[in-house]
Amino acid sequence: MLKRHPHTPAHLFIDDTSYFITSAIYNKRHLLVHSELKNQLLTIIQESFELFNWKLDDWVILDNHYHVIGMSRKGTDLSKIMGRIHSHSATLIRQVTHCELPVWWNYWDYCPSHEKDYFTRLNYLLMNPIKHGYVDNLNDYPFSSFSRLFNEVGRETCVKQFQTYPEYKQLVIEEDDL
């Protein structure tokens, strides 16, 4: 773990493990309301994970924060990946919104330790557009990996996943309560 500043969360650097990452816009500003910014942020996330040989499994991008789940290769690359994502996306966000700096507040990472832990966070990530009132049907939200998952595994498997791991309903991620 590394903690350089009192207001910076400690980060885990573990090789070959799953990471659940949350990042928020500074002061909870809704700077990602434009669909194109969400698409560009996703592209930057995908490119950054690929550049450092991390696997991006699932994601959701909302108006003032995002969540991703991925698999690390070299854990110490986490800060480089997040730095790249935030520096590249901040430039784009400022060009479109003309907002003041800083754009991003911080990021928080968590390494699920077992299957239930992983699927609880995955379900939480997938349900975020409903939690925040963006849609009533997950297939209607285009800035999430849910539709891809739904197409890959089918409705029955998705329903079973949410029924088997309902703990996501009680999961509190304070950084997400934006």
N, C-alpha and C positions, 0 to 999 in steps of 0.2 A: 504494500500500500504506500501511497505517496500523498502527502498533504502539505502543500507549500504555503498556503495562506489560510487564515482562520475561517474565512467564509467559503472556501473551496472544499467540496466534498472529497473524501479520500477515494482513490481509484484503485481497483484491483488490476494487476497485470499478470494474467494467467494464460499460458499457451494452451492451444487446442481445447478450448472450452466455449460454452455458449455464453453470450453476453446479452443482457436486456439493457438497452440504453435509452434514456429519456433526455431530451434537451428542450430548453424553453427560451423564448424570446424575452429579452430584457424588459422589465416592467409589464409583462403580460400583454404587450401591445399585439394587436392583430395585424401583423405585417405580412402574413402569408395568405391573405384573402384572395389574391389573384391566382387563378388556376395555373397559369403559366409559371408563376414562382414555385408553386408546389411541384410541378413537373420538373422544373430545373433543379430544385433541391433534391428530388429523388435521383435524378441523373448524377448529381454531384456525390450523393451518398453511395450510389452503385459504383461509380468510378473510383471513389476513395477506398471502398472495401476491396475492390478488385486490384487496385494498385498495391495494396499491402497484403494481398493473398488471403484476405478474410472472406468468408462466405456470408452474404446477406440473405437471410431466410425470410423474414417478414418485416413489415413496416406499416406505419400509418402517419400521415402528415396532416395536421390540423392548422387552424389559422394562427396559433401562437406557440405551438410546440409539436414535437414529433416523438415517436417511439420506434425503435428498431430492435430486432433480434438477429444476431449473427453469430458465426463461429470464428473464434480467433485462430490465428496461426501462431503469431508471436505476440504475446500479451502486451509487451512494452510498446507496440505500435499503436495502441489505443489512443494515446494523446496526439500522435501525429495524424491519425485518421480524423479525429474530431477537430483538430486545428485546421486541417485542410478543408473539411466540410464547412466549418464555420467561417473561415476567411473567404473562401470562394463564394459561398452563398450570401454572406454579408454584402459583398460588392454588388451582386445582382439585386438584392433586396433594397439597398440604398439607391441604386439607379432608378428603380421603379417607384419606390415610396418616398424618397427624399427624407427619410427618417434620420434622427440624430443617432450618434454612436452612444453606447454600444448597441449592436443588433442582438447578439446572443447573450444570455445571462450565464448559463453554465450547462454542464451535462452531468448526469448521474448514471452510474453503471452498476449492474448487479449480475452476479453469475449464479443462475439457478443450480441447485445442488442435486436435484433428482427429478424424475419425470413429472411428478405432481407439481412441483415448483415451476418447472419449465412451462407446462401447459396452463397453469394458472396465469402466468404472465403473458403467454401467447393469447389466451382468451381475453385478457384485459386489453391488450393491444388491439386485437381485432374488434372488440366491442366499443372502443373509444369514440367512433363517430356517433354511435347511439347515445352513449353516456353524455356527450357534450351537445346533443340535440341537433346534429347535422342531418341525420336521416333516421328513418324508422326501419329501413331494410338495409342490411350490410352490403348487399349487392348493388345498392344505389350510390355508394360512396366510391368514387374513382381513385382516391388517393390512399389506398390501402391494398395490402396483398390479399385481402379476403377473397376477392373474386377469383384470383389465380388459384388459391387453395380450394375454393368451392369447385372450380372446374377440374382440378386435379383429382380430388378425393370424393367429390359428390356430396349431395345434401345429407344423406344418412350419416356419413362419417363426421361431417361438421356438427350435426345435431348431437351425435353421440359424444363428440369431444366436449361440447359445452355442458352436456349433462353429466359426464364423468368428472369434469373438473369445474364445478360451479363456484369454487372459492374465489374466482376473479370478481364476483359480485361484492365481496367483503374486502377485497384488496384495496389498501389505501396507499397511494403513491402521492405524497404531499406535493411533489414537484409538478404533478399533473393537475392538481386542483386549481386550475387557472381561471 
